[in-house]
């Protein structure tokens, strides 16, 4: 039976996912925290947080639909496009393999507010340090998605594995990995967007197939509602972030992460969360 209060909570969680998925502040971390704060009763063992990421994947596809359709038409003959998507696949392999192997351990052990809080704080410090010591190679000129090398893609993929820890942030890890590899801030961010398609899409499908026995029929409504809301909000967030980066860097997000992490840690250790 669908409960109105739980439906409202799924809507709020979908909005949280949409806002946070592509910002370097950890969507999974925020969802774990808000699931606890809202006392959401239809989490299905952590599957809700993962499933509604499907909305964010659809948001990327819709946002870049014209470019993707053009790439589909040109990919048989365009070596640059072939190289780009090969790099995307390569970057997604480390997290896909390790994520599959440690899936149950991550959900059972690390999906809690204390882990999220610590990850947010450490990640915020790293983000600020990276921006203050901006990688020289990324300053040398604007790079393009088609120019991302397999070495840079593999580096992004390896760093992204750390984001299996809730609170680290997949987008933050992949962006930082890209910047360390010599990509400009803008290119690293867009590469992270495209990388979300196979990584989040694959994670959602695998988790859903492996968790079918944990999901009750009434919970499907909450999953779908959360995914739809996350898609709409994530689409708006992608455009906002690209405009923001034209004039700013990621230090403000680092400060936010530290503040949010400290508040969450205090709530956790005092037993209020």
Secondary structure, 3 states (H helix, E strand, C coil): CCCHHHHHHHHHHHHHHHHHCCCCCCHHHHHHHHHHHHCCCCCCCCHHHHHCHHHHHHHHHHHCHHHHHHHHHHCCCCHHHHHHHHHHHHHHHHHHHHHHHHHHHHHHHHCCHHHHHHHHHHHHHHHHHHHHCCCHHHHCCCCCHHHCCHHHHHHHHHHHHHHHCCCCCHHHHHHHHHHHCCCCHHHHHHHHHHHHHHHHHHHHHHHHHHCHHHCCCCHHHHHHHHHHHHHHHHHHHHHHHHHHCCCCCCHHHHHHHHHHHHHHHHHHHCCCC
